[in-house]
């Protein structure tokens, strides 16, 4: 596994690994505050990085959207009106993914 974090699959912004305030979980997010894509929580930085890089390696926006939904909904299914990125809803991402 590489320690390098891939760019955001949606906007190309720089990805970053972050810890939750309680320091028990780790997640990755886009550093572009207009996008702010956040991947699901993981137990380790290595797992968070691997999940993010899977999203980024998906190749195109529809594939990235499907990969993001698969990662998120594996942990916790989201309602279609849930806002996840600066005004973008899960329903919009599902539409982009062709779901």
C-alpha positions, 0 to 999 in steps of 0.5 A, a space after each residue: 500500500 502507498 502512503 500517498 493520498 490521491 486527489 479527490 475523485 470529484 473535484 481533484 482537490 488535495 485529499 487529507 487524512 483527519 482524526 475525529 475529535 475523540 481520536 478513536 476514528 480516522 477519515 479522509 476528506 477533500 481539502 477543497 472547502 467548496 467540495 468537502 467530500 468526506 469518506 466514511 470513518 475507519 479505525 486506522 489511518 491506513 484503512 482510511 487512506 486505502 478507502 480514499 484511494 479506492 475512490 480516487 482510482 475508480 477512473 471517472 465521475 460515475 465510477 467514483 460516485 458508485 465507489 463512494 456510495 458503496 463505501 458509505 452505505 457499507 457503513 450506514 445507508 443514507 437517505 437521498 436528501 442527506 447533504 454530503 458535500 457543499 449542497 450536494 445530496 446523496 440523491 444527486 450522487 446516485 443520479 451521477 452514478 446511474 443508480 
